[in-house]
Structures are given as structure tokens and as C-alpha cells.
Amino acid sequence: MRLVNTLIFALLIVTSFGHAQTTVSGKVLNHKNKPVSGAVLYLDSTATNVITNKSGGYSLIVPDSIKNIKVHSKKLGWLSSAYAKESTMDFMYLDTAPADQSLTPPNGLNPDKDKTTVSFRTIYDMMRGRIAGVVVQQDNTIIVRGINSIRNNSEPLFIVDGNFVQSIDFVVPNEVKSITVLKDAEASIYGSRGASGVIVIKLKK
């Protein structure tokens, strides 16, 4: 009987952990730091009944099994961010960068003007040694130099076509339209997530 009770107790613990969840709240903002109302929140690829209010705010119950939280606005499109069990997550849409933001070194790359782009096997090879102040190590870890942050040994924030991504492994070099590097004041709009710099990648349509 004692063994049976122990097994039941263990099963209850496992079950409770399997259904662990967190209440996540935050705001959705546009590139002018203005609230985006009426945006729908998604858990991975499943729509919820939660939409942002007039202040751009939301509150969402998120199971621990969820990998990504996404936002969809009819006017502004999609945003996605990896879920790391945090209780606060803010989303910000990027403005469409003007033509002069697609910079060549030292601020970034414009592969449309670089005929050697197709010779690079990975996005890391493409960036390595070609953007001043950006170090791509042998293990493909990226560090933005010259930023005023105690976290300057951490990887930068990656944004691909307006979406926050954990990794840029999936980016194909010959599909890249431009790479722009932001740091310090330019990256401050992303808060602590941009403390180690921001790398903005735009893909060809």
C-alpha cells in the first residue's frame, strides 16, 4: 500500500509540473513607441482569444510547453519571440528602413552591391571580417564590439524581417538584402534585450 501511495504521489507531482503555466503580460508597440491595439496573441501557431487593448497591453496564460509567443496585427503583420518562461514580454514593430539604412561597412552590408555573396556557405561566413566592430568567432558566436554595456560579451539581439529570432542559422546568404548593426543609443529602443547590440537582417522578397 505504501508503494502504491508513493507512486500516486509521484504521478501527481509529474502531472502538476506537466501543466505548469505562467501569466505573461506586456505591450505591443509600433516603431514610434505608440501602442498597437487589436493585435492577436498566438501560442506557437495557435491563436488565442487575447487581443491587445487601447494601450497595446495584454495578459496571457502561457503553458511551459510553449516555445514561441507571436503577435499578429492586420495592419503591421507578424512578430515572434522565443518564450523563455519570463513573465513580461514586450513586442515592437520595426519601421520600414529607408534606402540609406542599407549600409555598407562599417555599419552593415548591402549584398545587392556585392557580387561575391553567393560564394558564402553560411550567414556567418558572409559576416565574418566584413563588418567593422562585429566579431564572428569560429563557433559562429557573434559579438558587437564598442558598446557601452557590461554584457558586451553576450550575443546581440537578432531581428530578421521584423521578427525577433534566437538564431540566424536558417538565413541563406544569397537571400539577404541588407544587414544593419545597431548599438548603444540606436539599440536602446529594445531595452535590455538590445544591450549587447542589435543585428537587423532584411531578406529579399
CORLINHU-V450167 format. One record per residue. N is the residue number from 1. RES is the residue in one small letter. D_FIRST is the distance of its C-alpha to the first C-alpha in whole Angstrom. Layout:
# CORLINHU-V450167
n->(N | N)
res->(RES | RES)
d_first->(D_FIRST | D_FIRST)
This chain:
# CORLINHU-V450167
n->(1 | 2 | 3 | 4 | 5 | 6 | 7 | 8 | 9 | 10 | 11 | 12 | 13 | 14 | 15 | 16 | 17 | 18 | 19 | 20 | 21 | 22 | 23 | 24 | 25 | 26 | 27 | 28 | 29 | 30 | 31 | 32 | 33 | 34 | 35 | 36 | 37 | 38 | 39 | 40 | 41 | 42 | 43 | 44 | 45 | 46 | 47 | 48 | 49 | 50 | 51 | 52 | 53 | 54 | 55 | 56 | 57 | 58 | 59 | 60 | 61 | 62 | 63 | 64 | 65 | 66 | 67 | 68 | 69 | 70 | 71 | 72 | 73 | 74 | 75 | 76 | 77 | 78 | 79 | 80 | 81 | 82 | 83 | 84 | 85 | 86 | 87 | 88 | 89 | 90 | 91 | 92 | 93 | 94 | 95 | 96 | 97 | 98 | 99 | 100 | 101 | 102 | 103 | 104 | 105 | 106 | 107 | 108 | 109 | 110 | 111 | 112 | 113 | 114 | 115 | 116 | 117 | 118 | 119 | 120 | 121 | 122 | 123 | 124 | 125 | 126 | 127 | 128 | 129 | 130 | 131 | 132 | 133 | 134 | 135 | 136 | 137 | 138 | 139 | 140 | 141 | 142 | 143 | 144 | 145 | 146 | 147 | 148 | 149 | 150 | 151 | 152 | 153 | 154 | 155 | 156 | 157 | 158 | 159 | 160 | 161 | 162 | 163 | 164 | 165 | 166 | 167 | 168 | 169 | 170 | 171 | 172 | 173 | 174 | 175 | 176 | 177 | 178 | 179 | 180 | 181 | 182 | 183 | 184 | 185 | 186 | 187 | 188 | 189 | 190 | 191 | 192 | 193 | 194 | 195 | 196 | 197 | 198 | 199 | 200 | 201 | 202 | 203 | 204 | 205)
res->(m | r | l | v | n | t | l | i | f | a | l | l | i | v | t | s | f | g | h | a | q | t | t | v | s | g | k | v | l | n | h | k | n | k | p | v | s | g | a | v | l | y | l | d | s | t | a | t | n | v | i | t | n | k | s | g | g | y | s | l | i | v | p | d | s | i | k | n | i | k | v | h | s | k | k | l | g | w | l | s | s | a | y | a | k | e | s | t | m | d | f | m | y | l | d | t | a | p | a | d | q | s | l | t | p | p | n | g | l | n | p | d | k | d | k | t | t | v | s | f | r | t | i | y | d | m | m | r | g | r | i | a | g | v | v | v | q | q | d | n | t | i | i | v | r | g | i | n | s | i | r | n | n | s | e | p | l | f | i | v | d | g | n | f | v | q | s | i | d | f | v | v | p | n | e | v | k | s | i | t | v | l | k | d | a | e | a | s | i | y | g | s | r | g | a | s | g | v | i | v | i | k | l | k | k)
d_first->(0 | 4 | 5 | 5 | 6 | 9 | 10 | 11 | 12 | 14 | 15 | 17 | 19 | 20 | 21 | 23 | 25 | 26 | 27 | 29 | 32 | 36 | 38 | 42 | 45 | 48 | 52 | 54 | 57 | 61 | 63 | 65 | 62 | 62 | 59 | 58 | 57 | 55 | 54 | 50 | 47 | 45 | 42 | 43 | 45 | 43 | 45 | 44 | 45 | 46 | 50 | 52 | 54 | 57 | 57 | 55 | 51 | 48 | 44 | 42 | 38 | 37 | 34 | 33 | 34 | 37 | 40 | 43 | 44 | 48 | 50 | 53 | 56 | 59 | 62 | 60 | 58 | 55 | 53 | 50 | 48 | 45 | 42 | 40 | 38 | 41 | 41 | 45 | 47 | 51 | 53 | 56 | 59 | 61 | 65 | 67 | 68 | 72 | 74 | 75 | 71 | 71 | 72 | 73 | 72 | 72 | 70 | 68 | 69 | 71 | 70 | 73 | 76 | 74 | 75 | 73 | 69 | 69 | 69 | 65 | 62 | 60 | 60 | 60 | 63 | 65 | 64 | 64 | 67 | 69 | 68 | 69 | 67 | 64 | 62 | 60 | 59 | 58 | 54 | 56 | 55 | 57 | 58 | 61 | 63 | 65 | 63 | 63 | 59 | 57 | 55 | 58 | 55 | 53 | 54 | 56 | 54 | 55 | 56 | 57 | 59 | 58 | 54 | 52 | 51 | 49 | 51 | 54 | 53 | 54 | 57 | 60 | 63 | 66 | 64 | 65 | 67 | 67 | 65 | 66 | 64 | 64 | 63 | 64 | 65 | 65 | 61 | 61 | 60 | 57 | 56 | 53 | 53 | 56 | 57 | 57 | 59 | 59 | 60 | 61 | 61 | 63 | 63 | 66 | 66)
